[in-house]
Amino acid sequence: MFEIECLACDQTLELPKYINMDNYDGQLVCSKCKALLHLKFVKDELRKYKLIERTRPGTPAKFNIGWVERPIME
């Protein structure tokens, strides 16, 4: 199972099974803080992801830049 950190609340999220990690370019809602994230997977590798919208205005973003490159976490 693949996990990422939410860029709004810094909590670990397990990716749903419907996300095709071979080729996915879409959005995901954090199950903890309800922030909207954009993910891009290419050939089972997380290439980029960014925070699109925080649902709680006071929640600090972990990263304030547009796209964040991350290696695959196992």
BELDAMO-V244782 format. One record per backbone hydrogen bond with DSSP energy under -1.0 kcal/mol. NH is the residue of the N-H (numbers start at 1). CO is the residue of the C=O. E is the energy in kcal/mol with one decimal. If there is no record, write none. Layout:
nh=(NH;NH)
co=(CO;CO)
e=(E;E)
This chain:
nh=(4;6;10;13;15;19;23;24;26;28;30;34;36;37;38;39;40;41;42;43;44;47;48;49;50;52;53;59;62;68)
co=(13;11;6;4;2;16;20;41;39;37;35;30;53;28;50;26;48;24;45;22;21;40;40;68;38;36;36;56;7;49)
e=(-2.1;-2.7;-1.5;-3.4;-2.5;-1.3;-1.0;-1.7;-1.9;-2.5;-2.9;-1.4;-3.0;-3.2;-2.6;-3.3;-1.9;-3.2;-2.3;-2.9;-1.8;-2.3;-1.3;-1.1;-1.9;-2.9;-1.5;-1.9;-3.6;-1.4)
